[in-house]
């Protein structure tokens, strides 16, 4: 029986190294961390980059995981505990609210959509599972930032990109908004990523009360918000009830 292929083992070690750190790594850091010669590490990184498993920052020359791994990773979503325990509650929330519902977790300075329930009408919609949303301009992202599930530095490192005139691109303004999220227990996004669209999200907690993800609903501003431009209280109540049920299923003693 043939033994393990050393080059594949080394490539896997590099991918795990890049996945486990909060920042991009340079060639020297990768080589030193794994005890590889720089030439060997460079050859493997170039190969991984060729198949889009690794990306290199053009400004710094440092490496991070590539987008192709995201598409491979979505095949794992069916057995993801957060998703599997949330599906029924998310479906019910969409039916009761009349709006689209998404579940999200942090990934590489973004929000990864792990489940998406279409708005229950006959309008044209696109499945968002596997897509990445900005932390600073989405209600789910604000939840993850506010409760420390996604480090604030990740949002800054990814860049506070402007999507509309309402997008929070000032770190100070974003920090104040996150403090409000922590105080009220929910986050809103009103035309910050797309004009005419609004969303509301709340945290999902697991064992020990730690925030492990977010659940959010979104739709046209006139349906999600009241005449004062605030999210409708009944929608906040519905989404909080769904998040509480999911959190209990995940083992959260308190929510």
ROBASE-712675 format. One record per residue (C-alpha): residue number from 1; residue in one letter; x, y, z. Coordinates in nm, 4 decimals, m for minus. Each point is the difference from the previous one (the first is absolute). Layout:
BEGIN
[NUM,A,[X,Y,Z]]
...
//
This chain:
BEGIN
[1,X,[0.0000,0.0000,0.0000]]
[2,X,[0.1369,0.3401,m0.0964]]
[3,X,[0.0822,0.2409,0.2776]]
[4,X,[m0.1106,0.3622,0.0352]]
[5,X,[0.1103,0.2495,m0.2650]]
[6,X,[0.2301,0.2478,0.1689]]
[7,X,[m0.0796,0.2942,m0.2271]]
[8,X,[m0.3730,m0.0360,0.0675]]
[9,X,[0.0617,m0.0202,0.3741]]
[10,X,[0.2054,0.3185,m0.0195]]
[11,X,[m0.2658,0.1776,m0.2078]]
[12,X,[m0.2653,m0.0997,0.2544]]
[13,X,[0.2210,0.1287,0.2815]]
[14,X,[0.0340,0.3355,m0.1759]]
[15,X,[m0.3768,0.0271,m0.0491]]
[16,X,[m0.0618,m0.0796,0.3665]]
[17,X,[0.2595,0.2587,0.1008]]
[18,X,[m0.1643,0.2709,m0.2111]]
[19,X,[m0.3447,m0.0981,0.1252]]
[20,X,[0.1028,0.0087,0.3648]]
[21,X,[0.1447,0.3490,0.0122]]
[22,X,[m0.1729,0.3369,0.0229]]
[23,X,[0.2210,0.1603,m0.2666]]
[24,X,[0.1854,m0.0547,m0.3252]]
[25,X,[0.3384,m0.1703,0.0185]]
[26,X,[0.3201,0.0627,m0.1917]]
[27,X,[0.2109,m0.2687,m0.1637]]
[28,X,[0.2558,0.0068,0.2800]]
[29,X,[m0.2681,m0.0354,0.2668]]
[30,X,[m0.1556,m0.2986,m0.1758]]
[31,X,[0.3355,m0.1704,m0.0479]]
[32,X,[0.1143,0.0612,0.3580]]
[33,X,[m0.3297,m0.1111,0.1534]]
[34,X,[0.0070,m0.3339,m0.1827]]
[35,X,[0.3748,m0.0601,m0.0031]]
[36,X,[0.0207,0.0140,m0.3793]]
[37,X,[0.2654,0.1431,m0.2256]]
[38,X,[m0.1143,0.3269,m0.1556]]
[39,X,[0.0341,m0.1464,m0.3487]]
[40,X,[m0.2230,m0.2942,0.0902]]
[41,X,[m0.2613,0.2208,0.1646]]
[42,X,[0.0064,0.2397,m0.2932]]
[43,X,[m0.0566,m0.2800,m0.2521]]
[44,X,[m0.2984,m0.1351,0.1914]]
[45,X,[m0.1492,0.3466,0.0483]]
[46,X,[0.0338,0.0743,m0.3715]]
[47,X,[m0.1787,m0.3249,m0.0852]]
[48,X,[m0.2788,0.0722,0.2489]]
[49,X,[m0.0258,0.3495,m0.1411]]
[50,X,[m0.0287,m0.1397,m0.3538]]
[51,X,[m0.3123,m0.1979,0.0984]]
[52,X,[m0.1423,0.2944,0.2014]]
[53,X,[0.0364,m0.1761,0.3357]]
[54,X,[0.2338,0.2805,0.1092]]
[55,X,[0.0081,0.3696,m0.0863]]
[56,X,[0.2982,0.2358,0.0208]]
[57,X,[m0.0447,0.3625,0.0953]]
[58,X,[0.1524,0.2095,m0.2771]]
[59,X,[0.1106,0.2758,0.2371]]
[60,X,[0.1621,m0.2048,0.2778]]
[61,X,[0.0760,m0.3285,m0.1738]]
[62,X,[m0.1621,m0.1863,0.2873]]
[63,X,[m0.2327,m0.2969,m0.0361]]
[64,X,[m0.3542,m0.0853,0.1073]]
[65,X,[m0.2559,m0.2671,m0.0839]]
[66,X,[m0.1555,0.0291,m0.3453]]
[67,X,[m0.3594,0.0210,m0.1161]]
[68,X,[m0.0038,m0.3486,m0.1530]]
[69,X,[0.0095,m0.1536,0.3470]]
[70,X,[m0.3259,0.1778,0.0833]]
[71,X,[m0.1811,m0.1781,m0.2810]]
[72,X,[0.1412,m0.3327,0.1123]]
[73,X,[m0.0957,0.0783,0.3573]]
[74,X,[m0.3653,0.0561,m0.0826]]
[75,X,[m0.0355,m0.3747,m0.0536]]
[76,X,[0.0533,m0.0333,0.3758]]
[77,X,[m0.2855,0.2313,0.0867]]
[78,X,[m0.2596,m0.2797,0.0079]]
[79,X,[0.1679,m0.1491,0.3074]]
[80,X,[0.0864,0.3289,0.1624]]
[81,X,[m0.1632,m0.0064,0.3427]]
[82,X,[m0.1040,0.3620,m0.0055]]
[83,X,[m0.1738,m0.0399,m0.3332]]
[84,X,[m0.1631,m0.3336,0.0742]]
[85,X,[m0.1437,0.1200,0.3308]]
[86,X,[m0.1183,0.3282,m0.1512]]
[87,X,[m0.1774,m0.1107,m0.3163]]
[88,X,[m0.3476,m0.0548,0.1457]]
[89,X,[0.0050,0.3230,0.2004]]
[90,X,[0.1302,0.1987,m0.2977]]
[91,X,[m0.2727,m0.1408,m0.2247]]
[92,X,[m0.2644,0.0917,0.2578]]
[93,X,[0.1440,0.3507,0.0393]]
[94,X,[m0.0202,0.0616,m0.3758]]
[95,X,[m0.3599,m0.1205,m0.0056]]
[96,X,[m0.1037,0.2143,0.2975]]
[97,X,[0.1881,0.3159,m0.1002]]
[98,X,[m0.0531,m0.0207,m0.3749]]
[99,X,[0.3674,0.0863,m0.0563]]
[100,X,[0.3171,m0.1801,m0.1055]]
[101,X,[0.2011,m0.1575,0.2828]]
[102,X,[0.3734,m0.0718,0.0138]]
[103,X,[0.2379,m0.1645,0.2459]]
[104,X,[0.3585,0.1156,0.0154]]
[105,X,[0.3359,m0.0770,0.1601]]
[106,X,[0.3330,0.1835,m0.0284]]
[107,X,[0.2530,m0.0999,m0.2642]]
[108,X,[0.3200,0.1847,m0.0874]]
[109,X,[m0.1251,0.3460,0.0882]]
[110,X,[m0.3434,m0.0522,m0.1584]]
[111,X,[m0.3351,m0.1590,0.0826]]
[112,X,[m0.0518,m0.3400,m0.1606]]
[113,X,[m0.3674,m0.0710,m0.0758]]
[114,X,[m0.0556,m0.3620,0.1053]]
[115,X,[m0.3768,m0.0137,m0.0526]]
[116,X,[m0.2478,0.2101,m0.1943]]
[117,X,[m0.3785,m0.0219,m0.0036]]
[118,X,[m0.1697,0.1809,m0.2866]]
[119,X,[m0.2652,0.2627,0.0651]]
[120,X,[m0.3311,m0.1903,m0.0219]]
[121,X,[m0.1373,0.1667,m0.3114]]
[122,X,[0.0406,m0.0437,m0.3739]]
[123,X,[0.2686,0.2666,m0.0469]]
[124,X,[0.3271,m0.0838,m0.1755]]
[125,X,[0.2679,m0.0836,0.2579]]
[126,X,[0.3563,m0.1322,m0.0049]]
[127,X,[0.1314,m0.2609,0.2421]]
[128,X,[0.2673,0.1572,0.2213]]
[129,X,[0.1401,m0.3127,0.1696]]
[130,X,[0.3787,0.0182,m0.0169]]
[131,X,[0.0095,0.3719,m0.0734]]
[132,X,[0.2049,0.2411,0.2089]]
[133,X,[m0.1420,0.3193,0.1495]]
[134,X,[0.1958,0.2938,0.1442]]
[135,X,[0.0246,0.0097,0.3768]]
[136,X,[m0.0521,0.3757,0.0270]]
[137,X,[m0.2864,0.0389,m0.2473]]
[138,X,[m0.2246,m0.2939,0.0878]]
[139,X,[m0.2152,m0.0502,0.3074]]
[140,X,[0.1394,m0.3513,0.0541]]
[141,X,[0.3529,0.1351,m0.0252]]
[142,X,[m0.0704,0.2670,0.2597]]
[143,X,[m0.1292,m0.2671,0.2381]]
[144,X,[0.3160,m0.2086,m0.0445]]
[145,X,[0.2196,0.3067,0.0511]]
[146,X,[m0.1945,0.1307,0.2989]]
[147,X,[0.0248,m0.3245,0.1946]]
[148,X,[0.3609,m0.0789,m0.0910]]
[149,X,[m0.0734,m0.2998,m0.2229]]
[150,X,[0.1784,0.1842,m0.2803]]
[151,X,[0.2885,0.2230,0.1189]]
[152,X,[m0.0426,0.3701,m0.0764]]
[153,X,[0.3488,m0.0008,m0.1536]]
[154,X,[m0.1227,m0.2412,m0.2686]]
[155,X,[m0.2522,0.2544,m0.1212]]
[156,X,[0.2617,0.2734,m0.0056]]
[157,X,[0.2522,m0.2238,m0.1765]]
[158,X,[m0.2527,m0.0961,m0.2658]]
[159,X,[m0.0736,0.3691,m0.0475]]
[160,X,[m0.3176,0.1925,0.0810]]
[161,X,[m0.1185,0.0129,m0.3584]]
[162,X,[m0.2685,0.2502,m0.0973]]
[163,X,[m0.3091,m0.1648,m0.1515]]
[164,X,[m0.2489,0.2861,0.0334]]
[165,X,[m0.0032,0.3455,0.1557]]
[166,X,[m0.1296,m0.1628,0.3204]]
[167,X,[0.2892,m0.2464,0.0446]]
[168,X,[0.1959,0.0417,0.3240]]
[169,X,[0.3575,0.0500,m0.1189]]
[170,X,[0.1323,0.1858,0.3043]]
[171,X,[0.1477,m0.2291,0.2697]]
[172,X,[m0.1309,0.2352,0.2696]]
[173,X,[m0.3554,m0.0028,m0.1361]]
[174,X,[0.0117,m0.3748,m0.0401]]
[175,X,[0.1237,m0.0415,0.3569]]
[176,X,[m0.2884,0.2101,0.1303]]
[177,X,[m0.2457,m0.2042,m0.2038]]
[178,X,[0.1425,m0.3246,0.1424]]
[179,X,[m0.0361,0.1323,0.3553]]
[180,X,[m0.3681,0.0617,m0.0755]]
[181,X,[m0.0339,m0.3548,m0.1345]]
[182,X,[0.1395,m0.1419,0.3232]]
[183,X,[m0.2380,0.2135,0.2048]]
[184,X,[m0.3186,m0.0821,m0.1911]]
[185,X,[0.0871,m0.3575,m0.0994]]
[186,X,[m0.0670,0.0349,m0.3736]]
[187,X,[0.1517,0.1704,m0.3028]]
[188,X,[m0.1549,0.1813,m0.2936]]
[189,X,[0.1270,0.0764,m0.3484]]
[190,X,[m0.2084,0.2618,m0.1781]]
[191,X,[0.1101,0.0676,m0.3582]]
[192,X,[0.3640,m0.0413,0.1007]]
[193,X,[0.0785,m0.2751,m0.2506]]
[194,X,[m0.2748,0.0511,m0.2574]]
[195,X,[m0.2362,0.2931,m0.0486]]
[196,X,[m0.3609,m0.0856,0.0721]]
[197,X,[0.0924,m0.3056,0.2103]]
[198,X,[0.0090,m0.0418,0.3782]]
[199,X,[0.0781,m0.2812,0.2397]]
[200,X,[m0.0108,m0.0944,0.3677]]
[201,X,[0.2116,m0.2669,0.1728]]
[202,X,[0.0467,m0.1433,0.3484]]
[203,X,[0.2683,m0.2261,0.1470]]
[204,X,[m0.0200,m0.3779,0.0264]]
[205,X,[0.1701,m0.1396,0.3103]]
[206,X,[0.1471,m0.3402,0.0750]]
[207,X,[0.1407,m0.1689,0.3098]]
[208,X,[0.1099,0.2488,0.2627]]
[209,X,[m0.2036,0.2754,m0.1614]]
[210,X,[0.2661,0.0741,m0.2613]]
[211,X,[m0.1260,0.1526,m0.3223]]
[212,X,[0.0624,m0.2542,m0.2771]]
[213,X,[m0.1907,0.1613,m0.2854]]
[214,X,[m0.2801,0.2329,m0.0979]]
[215,X,[m0.3449,m0.0299,m0.1508]]
[216,X,[m0.1409,0.2840,m0.2038]]
[217,X,[m0.2958,0.0963,m0.2131]]
[218,X,[0.0028,0.2474,m0.2843]]
[219,X,[m0.2358,0.1646,m0.2443]]
[220,X,[m0.1114,0.3338,m0.1438]]
[221,X,[0.0398,0.2948,0.2365]]
[222,X,[m0.3721,0.0790,m0.0033]]
[223,X,[m0.0825,m0.3480,0.1293]]
[224,X,[0.2849,m0.0440,0.2497]]
[225,X,[m0.0101,0.3523,0.1453]]
[226,X,[m0.2727,0.2233,0.1403]]
[227,X,[m0.0723,0.3629,m0.0876]]
[228,X,[0.2847,0.1159,0.2239]]
[229,X,[0.2511,m0.2148,m0.1847]]
[230,X,[0.0377,m0.2469,0.2865]]
[231,X,[m0.0384,m0.3781,m0.0331]]
[232,X,[m0.3554,m0.1060,0.0764]]
[233,X,[m0.0322,m0.1260,0.3611]]
[234,X,[m0.2007,m0.3058,m0.1045]]
[235,X,[0.2834,m0.1143,m0.2306]]
[236,X,[0.2548,0.0444,0.2791]]
[237,X,[m0.2201,m0.2100,0.2275]]
[238,X,[m0.0330,m0.2765,m0.2606]]
[239,X,[0.3711,m0.0197,m0.0705]]
[240,X,[0.0926,0.0054,0.3684]]
[241,X,[m0.2383,m0.2895,0.0632]]
[242,X,[0.1596,m0.2006,m0.2814]]
[243,X,[0.3515,0.0731,0.1267]]
[244,X,[m0.0971,m0.0977,0.3545]]
[245,X,[m0.1367,m0.3350,m0.1209]]
[246,X,[0.3101,m0.0747,m0.2078]]
[247,X,[0.2286,0.0976,0.2880]]
[248,X,[m0.1817,m0.2357,0.2350]]
[249,X,[0.0400,m0.2807,m0.2538]]
[250,X,[0.3731,0.0764,m0.0117]]
[251,X,[0.0306,m0.0299,0.3772]]
[252,X,[m0.0129,0.3612,0.1125]]
[253,X,[m0.1260,0.0046,0.3581]]
[254,X,[m0.0966,0.3654,m0.0222]]
[255,X,[m0.0753,0.2318,m0.2877]]
//
